[in-house]
Amino acid sequence: MAPSVSYSITVRLEVASRGRAVSEITRAVEQAGGVVTALDVTAFLLHLGGKIEMRSKVPLRNRDDLSMAYTPGVGRVALANPDPEVDPEAAREYAAVVATGRSDYPNQINNVLAFPGVFRGLLDAQSRFVTDDMLIAAARALADVVSPDEIGPHYIIPSVFHPDVASSVAVAVRDAATRQLARS
């Protein structure tokens, strides 16, 4: 299986302060079939003395501010229409990935991405209920529509017009619902 975003993980370990601890961990991961692509040596060295004190340059007024402080540059989702909670242009200054509910920006988050496929899958499986497993299957199918070659800051979620969205979600939900019904 080729490495992809779907199979990437970040691991934080506490290791004994021995000279070969990192190389032993790396070797164990590789023997298990994994690949270690990066080690944050700076973080390693900073943590040797204990916890790091962090002070915000701006006041943290709410949960969103706190989230931005602890995950800087990762992503922002601003869904309100027509005026999102966070201006997408302003968010781009602080985040590598910005998603919004507006159709005039990339990465539009819209319920039309899920609902036709979710309902088709439920109907095909003759399911009378929806479970978290079914919704997670729908989310994974939606994510899988964007190939590793296509994914980037301006394309993390397919367009509502992508021809594979509804059918991919429907199949995933149908299969999850069928498994759920078989367990019942």
N, C-alpha and C positions, 0 to 999 in steps of 0.2 A: 504494500500500500504506500503510495507516495505521500510525503508530508503535505498537509494543507492546513488552512485556517481552522477547519473543523476538528482537527486532531492535535492542535497545539495547546500546550498547557504551560502555566507559569507555576513554579514550585518554590516555596520559601522554606529553607531548612535551617535548623540550628545544628551546627556541627562542632565537634570537639576541636579545640585549638591544637591540631596536629598539622604538620607540614603537608601531609599527603591526603588530608580529608577530602578536599575538593576533587582531586584526581580519582580517588576511590569511588566517590559518588558518580562522577562522570563515566567511569568505566562500567559501573553497575547499570547505569541507564542504557549505555550503548550495548551491553551484553543482553539486555532485555529487548533490544530491537529499537530503542529510541535514539534520538539525536539531540545532543546538547548544542544549541546554536549560539548561546550567549551566556556569559557570566558577568554580573554587575560587580566588578571588583571594588569600585568606589563604595558601593553600598556595603560590601563586605568589610572594608576598612573602617567605614564610619560606625558600624555597629559593634566593633570590637570593644569600645569603651562603654557600651550600654545604650540606652535610649537616646534618640536625637531630639533636641528641643526644636520645635517649629513654631514660628510666630507669623501670623498673617500680616501682610502689608495693608490689607483693607479689612474693615470689620466684617465678620461673618454674621449676617442678620437672620439667615434662615437655612433650611435643609439644602436648598439648591446651592447656596453660597458654599456651604460645607462640602458638598459633593464636588463642586468645581475646584475647591482648594485641595482636596485629596486625590482627585483624578484630573489634574490639569492637562489640557490638550487632548484628552481622549475622545470626548464626544458630548454633544448636547442635542437633546430632542425638545423641540418647541412646537407643540401641536395645536394650540388654539388658532382658530380661523375667524376672521381674516387677519387678525393681528396677534401673532404668537407671543407668549410670555416673555421670550427673549428674541430680540431682533436677530434674524439669521446672519445679517452682515456683521453685526457687532460680535456675535458668537464665533464667527470665523477667525477673529483676531486671537481667540483664546483656545480654540479647539480644532483639531485636525479634521474631525468629522462632525458635520451638522446635519440634522434631519428635522424636517418640519412638516406640518400638515398641508402646507401650501403647494399648489401644483406648479408655481412659477419658480421653484427652487429644486435642486436635486435632492434625492433621498426623501421623496414624499411618503409620509406614513399615512395610510388611508385604510379604513376598514374594508373597502372594496377589494383590497388585496386578499383578505381572508374569507369573508363571508360566502361568496358564491361557492368556493371549493369546500368550505366546512359544511355547508348545507348539502351539497351534492354528495359528499362522502357519507354524511349521516343518513341521507335517504338511501343511498346504495347499500349501506350495511343494515338498513331498517332499524337503526338505533333509536331508542326513545329517550336517550339522555346523552349529555355531553360530560366527558371527564377531563381532568387536567392532562392525562396522557394523550387524549385526542388533540387537545389544543397545542400541546408541546410538539406533537407530530406535525401539526399544521405549520407551526413556526419554523421547525427544522426544514420542512419541504420548501417553504417560502425562501428561507436562507439558501437552500441548495440550488434554487433557480439561478442565482448569481454564481457563475463559475469562478474558480480561483484566478483565472486569467482576466476576468472582467472587474473583480472587486477593487475598489479604491475609495478615496475620500468622498468622491462625488457619485459613487455607485455601490452602496452597501445593501440596498434593497431593490428588487426589480420594480420596474414601472407598472402602474396599474394596467397598462396596455400590453404588457409582455404576454405572448400567446401561451406560455407554459404555466402561468401562475395558477389559474383555477384548476386545471387538470392535475397538476402536481399536488396541490393541497388536497384535492378531493381523494386521490389515491391514498395519500398518507392518512387522512382521517378515516377513510373506509377501512384500511388495514388495521388501524389502532382500535376502531370500534368493533371490528370482527374479532380481534384478539380479546377485547374486553367482554364481548358477548359469550365467547367460548369459555372464559373463566367463570362466568356467572352460573 
